Amino acid sequence: MDRCFVIAQISDLHLDGSGRLLPTIEALSAALRERMADFADVPDRILLITGDLVDEPTPRALDEALAVIASLRQTGAFTDIQAVAGNHDVKRPSQWAGRHDVYDYLHLPRTSKSVYYRQAGLDLVLLDSNRASLTTLASGHVDARSYKAMVADSARLSVELAGSMGSAGRADYAEPADNLVRVLALHHHPLPQATGEGKRFLGVPDEPLMYLAAPGTFLEAATSLNVNLVLHGHRHVEGLTRYSIPDPRATGSGEAFWRTICVLSCPSSTGQAGDDAGFNIIHFGPATRAGETDHGFAITRYSRPRNDAAFRPLDSNLPNGVIRLPAGRDFSRDPAVQSTIEIASSAALKRDQVAAIARRLFARRSFYDEAEPDWAMACYVYTVSSRAWTDLEGKVESSGPRSDVATLAAVGTVLSRLIGQCADVLGLDRNELDELRGRRLVNRDDFLRQLRALPGDRLHPEQRGPQRRQLLRDLNEHVMALGLDLGLGGAPPSPAPP
């Protein structure tokens, strides 16, 4: 299955421990189960709660929240449940008595937390935004010193966001960080949606009361870290905003000049404060149009008006009520990355699985005879294939027959010789080659950019053509021992991937 995931976003439940909202929760749970039934074959199905699980952090309310989370988990509709704290969930300085620490009680992140879903290639970043908003100052007195403190905390969110992701990728990432889908979840609105209630009810402007301080700075940081989508709650209103900033790496104007991030709001899923209830379903996956496959987001917003028992699509003017958003980047996976994930996900590999992985790895143009091969691309293909093959050898060595172990080792040797030949043609010395091969995660564009920028005395490729063809034929002989005749070294199949 190609990479995909589903996030069901609910928010602002405002449970109070009295049990009065349990019928509403049951109706919400039934609606979620019904909508998630369409995604039963998606490996990663995540329930995300974007804050204000309780109305006040009393023991009874927190126990009720734990019970509701447990009941949602028991539906079997979700493979994981994640949440962030909202302003109602945290202790209020003037009301310590009888309050519990929600972060410990419900296991919520105090600063930031990155959850990685290997099969989907999703990096879900959970960010606590309570310090960086002014909702804790709802007494109506907001002085300049307090506001500057909140601005500083908002800027600190950017640092925490970067720290949770890491610049080079975490040790458990199975692919380059640039190829991850990044979704950011927090409670407060990163962008203003002023409606005037702050001034009307509390005598202070909406902006310093309801939102992040310095939201533009925070969103620029999120965009520069390749966050694709921001999910939040807090205001009990629906909203979808596209936010764009100039790309500092862009060299010209036009669409490529902009980096874009989308911000999706979720209303109170239990319809608190007399508001309409709602939840969001976010499906990420491939879509084929005009023969081309692109990955994107399909967002369905569901709403239940006051005095209505049923949730219905909010955007009924759109086909099937679905908002389709482009992902903004190419999220297709290299066959070697897909193979590595499949290998890591399997406790043991049967012979037909080994053959299928070999077919996926070697059915690429670089493994066939070309009049003028792209040696830099071939070096990349052989390098990432060799790394996947090493993982395959390790898996089969622990459980497979000795004959297959020997065959896989022989294939690995030929791949190493092909990499060495490419290095000779490209003028790479052994230190440069070892550095390239030693990288655990290889981004194709970066790899090719570095190869073509390296100085060196490059050998005439035509002198290496016959040797390359022979190595590819040797590779085919070894692969045949696995029950495959891919014709490596001969004419490329049509169409062959890059």
BABAMAR-818883 format. One record per residue (C-alpha): residue in one letter; x, y, z. Coordinates in nm, 2 decimals. Each point is the difference from the previous one (the first is absolute). Layout:
R   resn       xx       yy       zz
R      A        X        Y        Z
...
end
This chain:
R   resn       xx       yy       zz
R      M     0.00     0.00     0.00
R      D     0.12     0.35    -0.08
R      R     0.06     0.23     0.29
R      C    -0.32     0.13     0.15
R      F    -0.15     0.09     0.34
R      V    -0.32     0.13     0.15
R      I    -0.03     0.25     0.29
R      A    -0.34     0.04     0.17
R      Q     0.02     0.34     0.18
R      I    -0.23     0.08     0.29
R      S     0.04     0.28     0.25
R      D    -0.13     0.20     0.30
R      L    -0.21    -0.27     0.16
R      H    -0.01     0.19     0.33
R      L    -0.09    -0.30     0.21
R      D    -0.09     0.09     0.36
R      G    -0.03    -0.33     0.17
R      S    -0.37     0.02     0.05
R      G    -0.09    -0.25    -0.28
R      R    -0.23     0.25    -0.16
R      L     0.20    -0.01    -0.33
R      L     0.02    -0.38    -0.03
R      P    -0.30    -0.03    -0.23
R      T     0.16     0.26    -0.22
R      I     0.33    -0.19     0.01
R      E    -0.18    -0.32    -0.10
R      A    -0.16     0.18    -0.30
R      L     0.34     0.14    -0.10
R      S     0.16    -0.35     0.04
R      A    -0.26    -0.15    -0.23
R      A     0.05     0.26    -0.26
R      L     0.38    -0.05     0.01
R      R    -0.04    -0.38    -0.03
R      E    -0.23     0.04    -0.30
R      R     0.24     0.24    -0.18
R      M     0.31    -0.20     0.08
R      A    -0.15    -0.32    -0.14
R      D     0.09     0.13    -0.34
R      F     0.37    -0.01     0.10
R      A     0.02    -0.34     0.16
R      D     0.29    -0.11    -0.23
R      V     0.21     0.31     0.08
R      P     0.29    -0.12     0.23
R      D     0.02     0.33     0.21
R      R    -0.34     0.13     0.12
R      I     0.06     0.27     0.27
R      L    -0.24     0.17     0.23
R      L     0.13     0.34     0.09
R      I    -0.14     0.22     0.28
R      T     0.11     0.36    -0.03
R      G    -0.05     0.12     0.35
R      D    -0.26     0.09     0.27
R      L    -0.08    -0.36     0.08
R      V    -0.15     0.12     0.33
R      D    -0.16     0.32     0.11
R      E     0.20     0.02     0.32
R      P     0.28    -0.25     0.10
R      T    -0.19    -0.15     0.30
R      P     0.05    -0.36     0.09
R      R    -0.35    -0.10    -0.11
R      A     0.04     0.18    -0.34
R      L     0.34    -0.16    -0.07
R      D    -0.13    -0.34     0.09
R      E    -0.29     0.05    -0.24
R      A     0.24     0.11    -0.27
R      L     0.21    -0.32     0.05
R      A    -0.32    -0.21    -0.02
R      V    -0.11     0.17    -0.32
R      I     0.35    -0.05    -0.16
R      A    -0.02    -0.37     0.10
R      S    -0.34    -0.04    -0.15
R      L     0.12     0.16    -0.33
R      R     0.30    -0.23    -0.01
R      Q    -0.23    -0.30     0.06
R      T    -0.20     0.07    -0.31
R      G     0.29    -0.14    -0.21
R      A    -0.04     0.29    -0.25
R      F     0.34     0.14     0.09
R      T     0.35    -0.14     0.01
R      D     0.12     0.29     0.22
R      I    -0.13     0.29     0.21
R      Q     0.19     0.32     0.07
R      A    -0.09     0.32     0.17
R      V     0.13     0.34     0.10
R      A    -0.11     0.22     0.30
R      G    -0.22     0.30    -0.03
R      N    -0.03     0.30     0.22
R      H    -0.29    -0.15     0.19
R      D     0.21    -0.31     0.07
R      V     0.28     0.17     0.19
R      K     0.01     0.12     0.36
R      R    -0.10     0.36     0.05
R      P     0.23     0.18     0.24
R      S    -0.29     0.13     0.21
R      Q    -0.18    -0.33     0.02
R      W     0.25    -0.27     0.11
R      A    -0.22    -0.17     0.25
R      G    -0.15    -0.32    -0.12
R      R     0.18     0.02    -0.34
R      H     0.23    -0.27    -0.14
R      D     0.29     0.03    -0.24
R      V    -0.17    -0.09    -0.33
R      Y     0.34    -0.06    -0.18
R      D     0.08    -0.29     0.23
R      Y    -0.36    -0.12     0.05
R      L    -0.08    -0.03    -0.37
R      H     0.36    -0.04    -0.13
R      L     0.01     0.32    -0.21
R      P     0.31     0.17    -0.13
R      R     0.12     0.29     0.22
R      T     0.20     0.16    -0.29
R      S     0.02    -0.20    -0.32
R      K    -0.02    -0.36    -0.11
R      S     0.06    -0.15    -0.34
R      V    -0.18    -0.33    -0.08
R      Y     0.13    -0.18    -0.31
R      Y    -0.21    -0.25    -0.20
R      R     0.24    -0.20    -0.21
R      Q    -0.24    -0.15    -0.26
R      A    -0.18     0.33    -0.07
R      G     0.32     0.21     0.02
R      L    -0.19     0.24     0.23
R      D     0.17     0.21     0.26
R      L    -0.28     0.12     0.23
R      V     0.13     0.28     0.22
R      L    -0.19     0.08     0.32
R      L     0.07     0.34     0.14
R      D    -0.12     0.15     0.33
R      S    -0.10     0.36    -0.07
R      N    -0.14     0.10     0.34
R      R     0.30     0.21     0.10
R      A     0.00     0.19    -0.33
R      S    -0.36     0.13     0.01
R      L    -0.16     0.26     0.22
R      T    -0.30    -0.21     0.10
R      T     0.14    -0.04     0.35
R      L    -0.04     0.38     0.04
R      A    -0.37    -0.01    -0.04
R      S    -0.05     0.23     0.29
R      G     0.00     0.28    -0.25
R      H     0.33     0.16     0.11
R      V     0.27    -0.04    -0.27
R      D     0.29     0.23     0.05
R      A     0.30     0.05    -0.22
R      R     0.23    -0.22     0.21
R      S    -0.24    -0.29    -0.01
R      Y    -0.05     0.03    -0.37
R      K     0.38     0.00    -0.06
R      A     0.03    -0.31     0.21
R      M    -0.26    -0.18    -0.22
R      V     0.18     0.12    -0.31
R      A     0.32    -0.16     0.13
R      D    -0.18    -0.32     0.07
R      S    -0.14     0.00    -0.35
R      A     0.35     0.03    -0.14
R      R     0.11    -0.28     0.23
R      L    -0.26    -0.22    -0.16
R      S     0.19     0.02    -0.33
R      V     0.32    -0.12     0.18
R      E    -0.19    -0.29     0.16
R      L    -0.16    -0.08    -0.34
R      A     0.35    -0.02    -0.16
R      G     0.13    -0.20     0.29
R      S    -0.27    -0.27    -0.02
R      M     0.08    -0.05    -0.37
R      G     0.37     0.03    -0.01
R      S     0.19     0.13    -0.30
R      A     0.15    -0.33    -0.12
R      G    -0.28    -0.24     0.08
R      R    -0.06    -0.22     0.30
R      A     0.16    -0.34     0.03
R      D    -0.33    -0.18    -0.07
R      Y    -0.09     0.18    -0.32
R      A    -0.01    -0.24    -0.29
R      E     0.04     0.27    -0.26
R      P     0.15     0.34    -0.04
R      A    -0.17     0.27     0.21
R      D    -0.08     0.20    -0.31
R      N    -0.23    -0.29    -0.11
R      L    -0.21     0.00     0.31
R      V    -0.35     0.13     0.02
R      R    -0.01     0.23     0.30
R      V    -0.32     0.09     0.18
R      L     0.02     0.23     0.30
R      A    -0.27    -0.01     0.27
R      L    -0.05     0.27     0.27
R      H    -0.29     0.15     0.18
R      H     0.01     0.37    -0.07
R      H    -0.07     0.18    -0.33
R      P     0.33     0.08    -0.19
R      L    -0.19     0.25    -0.21
R      P    -0.27     0.25     0.12
R      Q    -0.36    -0.07    -0.06
R      A    -0.14     0.30     0.19
R      T    -0.37     0.01     0.07
R      G    -0.01     0.25     0.27
R      E    -0.11    -0.21     0.30
R      G     0.32     0.08     0.20
R      K    -0.08     0.37    -0.01
R      R    -0.37    -0.05     0.04
R      F     0.02    -0.23     0.31
R      L     0.33     0.08     0.16
R      G     0.08     0.35    -0.10
R      V     0.33    -0.09    -0.17
R      P     0.08    -0.04    -0.36
R      D    -0.02    -0.35    -0.16
R      E     0.36     0.00    -0.12
R      P     0.19     0.00     0.33
R      L    -0.26    -0.22     0.16
R      M    -0.08    -0.28    -0.24
R      Y     0.31    -0.07    -0.21
R      L     0.36    -0.07     0.00
R      A     0.21     0.30     0.05
R      A     0.21     0.08    -0.31
R      P    -0.18    -0.26    -0.21
R      G     0.17     0.10    -0.33
R      T     0.35    -0.08     0.14
R      F    -0.12    -0.34     0.12
R      L    -0.16    -0.09    -0.33
R      E     0.31     0.10    -0.19
R      A     0.20    -0.24     0.21
R      A    -0.25    -0.28    -0.05
R      T     0.00     0.06    -0.38
R      S     0.38     0.00    -0.02
R      L     0.00    -0.34     0.18
R      N    -0.22    -0.15    -0.27
R      V    -0.32    -0.02     0.20
R      N    -0.28    -0.07    -0.25
R      L    -0.31     0.05     0.22
R      V    -0.08     0.15     0.34
R      L    -0.29    -0.13     0.20
R      H    -0.15     0.19     0.30
R      G    -0.31     0.06     0.21
R      H    -0.08     0.26     0.27
R      R    -0.25     0.24    -0.15
R      H    -0.28    -0.25    -0.07
R      V    -0.02     0.11    -0.36
R      E     0.09    -0.16    -0.33
R      G     0.25     0.15    -0.23
R      L     0.25    -0.08    -0.27
R      T     0.28     0.25    -0.09
R      R     0.28    -0.01    -0.25
R      Y     0.31     0.19     0.11
R      S     0.29     0.07    -0.23
R      I     0.34     0.15     0.05
R      P     0.28     0.07    -0.25
R      D     0.25    -0.29    -0.02
R      P     0.34     0.13     0.09
R      R     0.16    -0.25    -0.23
R      A    -0.21     0.10    -0.30
R      T     0.18     0.17    -0.29
R      G    -0.30     0.15    -0.18
R      S    -0.36     0.10     0.02
R      G    -0.31    -0.22    -0.07
R      E    -0.15    -0.29     0.19
R      A     0.34    -0.15     0.08
R      F     0.08     0.32     0.18
R      W    -0.25    -0.08     0.28
R      R     0.00    -0.25     0.28
R      T    -0.35    -0.09     0.11
R      I    -0.15    -0.14     0.32
R      C    -0.37    -0.07     0.07
R      V    -0.16     0.06     0.34
R      L    -0.31    -0.20     0.09
R      S    -0.22     0.08     0.30
R      C    -0.23    -0.23     0.18
R      P    -0.31     0.11     0.19
R      S    -0.11    -0.15     0.33
R      S    -0.08    -0.36    -0.08
R      T    -0.26     0.00     0.28
R      G    -0.16     0.33    -0.10
R      Q     0.09     0.19     0.32
R      A    -0.11     0.36     0.08
R      G    -0.29    -0.04    -0.24
R      D     0.22    -0.03    -0.30
R      D    -0.04    -0.25    -0.29
R      A     0.19    -0.32     0.05
R      G     0.24    -0.14    -0.25
R      F     0.31    -0.21    -0.08
R      N     0.24    -0.04    -0.29
R      I     0.12    -0.30    -0.20
R      I     0.33     0.05    -0.17
R      H     0.10    -0.27    -0.25
R      F     0.35     0.02    -0.16
R      G     0.07    -0.23    -0.29
R      P     0.07    -0.03    -0.38
R      A    -0.24     0.12    -0.26
R      T     0.03    -0.07    -0.37
R      R    -0.09     0.27    -0.25
R      A     0.08    -0.01    -0.38
R      G     0.23    -0.30     0.06
R      E     0.21     0.18     0.26
R      T     0.00    -0.09     0.37
R      D     0.01     0.28     0.25
R      H    -0.03    -0.01     0.38
R      G    -0.23     0.23     0.17
R      F    -0.25     0.07     0.29
R      A    -0.37    -0.08    -0.02
R      I    -0.17     0.19     0.29
R      T    -0.36    -0.06     0.09
R      R    -0.15     0.23     0.27
R      Y    -0.31    -0.13     0.18
R      S    -0.24     0.23     0.19
R      R    -0.30    -0.06     0.23
R      P    -0.21     0.32     0.03
R      R    -0.16     0.07     0.33
R      N    -0.31    -0.20     0.07
R      D     0.10    -0.25    -0.26
R      A     0.10    -0.36     0.08
R      A     0.20    -0.08    -0.32
R      F     0.34     0.10    -0.13
R      R     0.00     0.10    -0.37
R      P     0.27     0.12    -0.24
R      L     0.05     0.37     0.05
R      D     0.12     0.06    -0.36
R      S    -0.30    -0.14    -0.18
R      N     0.07     0.22    -0.30
R      L     0.31    -0.20    -0.08
R      P     0.00    -0.35    -0.16
R      N    -0.07    -0.25     0.29
R      G     0.07     0.29     0.24
R      V     0.37    -0.04    -0.04
R      I     0.26     0.28     0.00
R      R     0.31    -0.11    -0.21
R      L     0.33     0.16     0.07
R      P     0.33    -0.07    -0.18
R      A     0.28    -0.11     0.23
R      G     0.23     0.25    -0.16
R      R     0.29    -0.24    -0.05
R      D     0.07    -0.33    -0.17
R      F    -0.07    -0.27     0.27
R      S     0.06    -0.30    -0.22
R      R     0.24    -0.25     0.16
R      D     0.32    -0.14    -0.15
R      P    -0.05    -0.38    -0.05
R      A     0.30    -0.06     0.23
R      V    -0.17     0.20     0.28
R      Q    -0.32    -0.19    -0.04
R      S     0.19    -0.33     0.00
R      T     0.19     0.10     0.32
R      I    -0.33     0.08     0.18
R      E    -0.15    -0.33    -0.11
R      I     0.30    -0.19     0.12
R      A     0.01     0.17     0.34
R      S    -0.38    -0.06     0.04
R      S     0.03    -0.38    -0.06
R      A     0.09    -0.23     0.28
R      A     0.12    -0.25    -0.26
R      L     0.01     0.00    -0.38
R      K    -0.13    -0.28    -0.22
R      R     0.17    -0.08    -0.33
R      D    -0.27     0.16    -0.21
R      Q     0.04     0.32     0.20
R      V     0.37     0.00    -0.06
R      A    -0.07    -0.04    -0.37
R      A    -0.25     0.28     0.00
R      I     0.25     0.23     0.17
R      A     0.27    -0.09    -0.25
R      R    -0.24     0.07    -0.29
R      R    -0.09     0.34     0.15
R      L     0.37     0.10     0.06
R      F     0.14    -0.12    -0.34
R      A    -0.28     0.10    -0.24
R      R     0.16     0.34    -0.05
R      R     0.17     0.14    -0.30
R      S     0.34     0.01     0.16
R      F     0.01    -0.38     0.01
R      Y    -0.04    -0.04    -0.38
R      D     0.21     0.07    -0.30
R      E     0.00     0.36    -0.11
R      A     0.20     0.16    -0.28
R      E     0.08     0.30     0.22
R      P    -0.07    -0.08     0.37
R      D    -0.04     0.28     0.25
R      W     0.29    -0.11     0.22
R      A    -0.09     0.24     0.29
R      M    -0.36    -0.14     0.01
R      A     0.13    -0.35    -0.03
R      C     0.23     0.06     0.30
R      Y    -0.30     0.12     0.20
R      V    -0.22    -0.30    -0.10
R      Y     0.27    -0.25     0.07
R      T     0.08     0.16     0.34
R      V    -0.36     0.01     0.13
R      S    -0.07    -0.35    -0.14
R      S     0.32    -0.13     0.17
R      R    -0.12     0.14     0.33
R      A    -0.34    -0.16    -0.03
R      W     0.17    -0.33    -0.11
R      T     0.22     0.01     0.32
R      D    -0.32     0.02     0.21
R      L    -0.15    -0.29    -0.20
R      E     0.32    -0.21     0.05
R      G    -0.02     0.06     0.37
R      K    -0.37    -0.11     0.02
R      V     0.05    -0.31    -0.21
R      E     0.32    -0.10     0.17
R      S    -0.19    -0.05     0.33
R      S    -0.28    -0.21    -0.14
R      G     0.06    -0.10    -0.37
R      P     0.17    -0.31    -0.16
R      R     0.38     0.01    -0.05
R      S    -0.03     0.00    -0.37
R      D    -0.21     0.32     0.00
R      V     0.25     0.16     0.24
R      A     0.28    -0.08    -0.23
R      T    -0.19     0.13    -0.30
R      L    -0.08     0.33     0.17
R      A     0.36     0.04     0.10
R      A     0.11    -0.05    -0.36
R      V    -0.25     0.27    -0.12
R      G     0.13     0.24     0.27
R      T     0.35    -0.05    -0.13
R      V    -0.10     0.08    -0.36
R      L    -0.18     0.32     0.12
R      S     0.32     0.11     0.18
R      R     0.20    -0.05    -0.32
R      L    -0.26     0.20    -0.19
R      I     0.03     0.28     0.25
R      G     0.38    -0.01    -0.02
R      Q    -0.01     0.01    -0.38
R      C    -0.23     0.31     0.01
R      A     0.24     0.16     0.24
R      D     0.29    -0.05    -0.24
R      V    -0.19     0.15    -0.29
R      L    -0.11     0.30     0.21
R      G     0.35     0.06     0.14
R      L    -0.09    -0.07     0.36
R      D     0.28    -0.10     0.23
R      R    -0.06    -0.27     0.26
R      N    -0.05     0.25     0.29
R      E    -0.27     0.18    -0.20
R      L    -0.16    -0.33    -0.09
R      D     0.00    -0.12     0.36
R      E    -0.15     0.32     0.12
R      L    -0.29    -0.03    -0.26
R      R    -0.05    -0.37     0.08
R      G     0.01     0.06     0.38
R      R    -0.31     0.22     0.00
R      R    -0.29    -0.18     0.15
R      L    -0.26     0.22    -0.18
R      V     0.07     0.12    -0.35
R      N    -0.21     0.26    -0.17
R      R     0.03    -0.05    -0.37
R      D     0.02     0.37    -0.11
R      D     0.26     0.07     0.27
R      F     0.20    -0.31    -0.10
R      L     0.00     0.09    -0.37
R      R     0.07     0.37     0.08
R      Q     0.31    -0.10     0.20
R      L     0.12    -0.25    -0.25
R      R    -0.01     0.25    -0.28
R      A     0.17     0.27     0.20
R      L     0.30    -0.21     0.11
R      P     0.32     0.06    -0.18
R      G     0.20    -0.29    -0.14
R      D     0.16    -0.15    -0.31
R      R    -0.29    -0.19    -0.16
R      L     0.08    -0.30    -0.21
R      H    -0.15    -0.04    -0.34
R      P    -0.33    -0.18     0.06
R      E     0.00    -0.18    -0.33
R      Q     0.30    -0.19     0.12
R      R    -0.20    -0.14     0.29
R      G    -0.32    -0.09    -0.20
R      P     0.09    -0.36    -0.08
R      Q     0.11    -0.06     0.36
R      R    -0.33     0.14     0.13
R      R    -0.20    -0.22    -0.23
R      Q     0.18    -0.30     0.12
R      L    -0.05     0.08     0.37
R      L    -0.37     0.05    -0.07
R      R    -0.02    -0.34    -0.17
R      D     0.19    -0.15     0.30
R      L    -0.26     0.16     0.22
R      N    -0.28    -0.16    -0.21
R      E     0.16    -0.34     0.04
R      H     0.00     0.03     0.38
R      V    -0.36     0.13     0.00
R      M    -0.11    -0.29    -0.21
R      A     0.08    -0.22     0.30
R      L    -0.28     0.17     0.18
R      G    -0.24    -0.10    -0.28
R      L     0.02     0.32    -0.20
R      D     0.12     0.07    -0.35
R      L    -0.01     0.38    -0.03
R      G     0.22     0.02    -0.30
R      L     0.24     0.24     0.18
R      G     0.27     0.14    -0.23
R      G    -0.22    -0.04    -0.30
R      A    -0.26     0.22    -0.16
R      P    -0.20     0.20     0.26
R      P    -0.37    -0.09     0.04
R      S    -0.25     0.25    -0.10
R      P    -0.07     0.21     0.20
R      A     0.29    -0.03     0.25
R      P     0.01     0.23     0.30
R      P     0.30     0.24     0.03
end
